[in-house]
Amino acid sequence: MYSGYGFRKSEIGDVDVVVHNGEYHLFHLTLPNHDYIAHAVSKDGLYWRRVKNALFISDPPAWDDDMLWTMHVSRDPHKAGSWRMFYTGLSMQEGGRIQRAGLAVSDNLYDWRKVDQHPYPLEARSPHYESTLDEGRNWVSFRDPCFFEHNGGGCLVVSARVPHGPIIRRGCVALLKETAPNHFELQAPLFHPMRYDDLEVPNLVRLGDRYYLICSIREDIKIHYWYADKLEGPYRNLSDNVLLPQGNYAARICQDDGRYLVWNFFYKGLKIEGVHLMAPPKELVADDDGRLRLRRFAGFRAVFSSPQDAQQLIPLTPVLGNPSARSDATPRRCKIECESGMEMFLMRGEYDDFVFSGDLHNEESGKYGLVFRVDDQGDGYFLSLDLSKGLAQLRAWAYNPEGSHEEAFHYQPLQTSNFLAGQGPHRFSLLAYGQYIELTLNGFVVLSLADDQFDRGRIGFYSEGAKFRVDNLTYWACSEPLSTEYPETLERL
């Protein structure tokens, strides 16, 4: 996971990625100063090399002489071979309390020039939006511009706020239509759910016959989406409109060989003030019911290119000595049951980076799941799977030698996510790569997070009064292809 460089290993802010000539270009904010937009490149989307910074704050006095916030880079539809970067700027004269959107242009993605003529910067205006400091929260939201090309034209969507209603429920997505090259006219809000304080980092994407609006929500630190049959809306909810679970934030979308990839950073520790790490991308798709789903990044196939003989994983070893528990394992099928209490069954060997997969069959109700990077005492990561409720929960659970008699254990929920359970069997695939942990069920991403409390250990299953089996076990080891083109990024976090 990319985190930037320097003394602070959490300097990365909001991200945006474009693909050009087979190379990924990452643009990201830098924390805490927000005084420039950084640029990094990658051949595989996993290992990155920093290059010339893209954009800096202007010299005072200027509308963007204080901070630079979220940007979006896309091809210029009016000039072949050129690129546009719409970005957010703040001014020192206003104490950074008024947000505006600016434009920078480039012919090569490396050298950027700000456009300082009318109509830039773009700003919020009444009557549709809060536009003065005496409204709402005494600062003006108009940030995170994102360009969407549509039917030979285009528009910008921007995070803004309507000037009426409860203060914490005014967040909306502003719409600006491009009426001439580089000229945009402010419209009424594209979407105002009347629920959130802000809808941050808005994106528009069309999949099939539907338009999808993807935003990040501070209230729950999740990435949400809504859909419409027309670009202008109305945008509707599904029963579950969470695209990525808690901790994932500030998603941006790029196209790569006809696929849509979602990029975002992760709030390590599930707190807004926590350490920021850029997660690997995921492929965005719509299922048969029109729901947005995410698939594992195809680039991992090069990283995990060494399938292991499943015979090396067995037999399974019990950890707790529970007399009511038993297992029967072959390379093709593992049967596990525990009548009372809990038992863990661990496979042979210790592992750090891996992809572990199998077909899960629930044979008798109870609690069960996977354990990984655990030691012989069973301390490590616990992944609970409730296939009836469609609930996945990852926890760190271990002995705490420094705790008092009431705090002798470390028990930390790391991430929880809902999924569509459906009928079994359920194909699971657990990926652990450095700090990054990802679970897919039936081909779709369910958990995506970063944690480094345990970096190596054994893999297995646990049962609490449950009987289940796992067929078709597969294990892939990390082959760690080293990018000789980007030597400074070979040390993974």
Salt bridges, closest charged atoms under 4 A:
GLU11 OE2 - ARG50 NH1 3.24
GLU23 OE1 - HIS25 NE2 3.82
ASP64 OD2 - LYS114 NZ 2.80
GLU94 OE2 - ARG100 NH2 2.90
ASP107 OD1 - LYS79 NZ 3.81
ASP111 OD1 - LYS52 NZ 2.42
GLU123 OE1 - ARG100 NE 2.88
GLU123 OE2 - ARG125 NH2 3.16
GLU130 OE1 - ARG161 NE 2.98
GLU130 OE2 - ARG170 NH1 2.82
ASP144 OD2 - ARG143 NE 3.88
GLU178 OE2 - HIS78 NE2 2.90
GLU178 OE2 - ARG84 NH1 2.90
ASP197 OD2 - ARG137 NH1 2.51
ASP197 OD1 - ARG161 NH1 3.04
ASP197 OD2 - ARG218 NH2 2.54
ASP198 OD2 - ARG137 NH2 3.37
ASP198 OD2 - ARG143 NH2 3.07
ASP198 OD2 - ARG218 NH1 3.33
GLU200 OE2 - ARG143 NH2 2.83
GLU200 OE2 - ARG218 NH1 3.41
ASP220 OD2 - HIS224 NE2 2.79
ASP229 OD2 - ARG236 NH1 3.69
ASP256 OD2 - ARG259 NH2 3.14
ASP287 OD2 - ARG293 NH1 3.02
ASP289 OD2 - ARG291 NH1 2.98
GLU337 OE1 - ARG326 NH1 3.21
GLU350 OE1 - ARG456 NE 3.75
ASP352 OD2 - ARG456 NH1 3.37
ASP353 OD1 - ARG373 NH2 3.38
ASP353 OD2 - ARG492 NH2 2.48
ASP359 OD1 - ARG427 NH1 3.31
GLU363 OE2 - ARG469 NH1 3.04
ASP376 OD1 - ARG458 NH1 3.01
GLU438 OE2 - ARG296 NE 2.67
ASP452 OD2 - LYS268 NZ 3.03
ASP471 OD1 - ARG333 NE 2.78
ASP471 OD2 - HIS361 NE2 3.20
ASP471 OD2 - ARG469 NE 3.18
GLU480 OE2 - ARG492 NH2 3.40
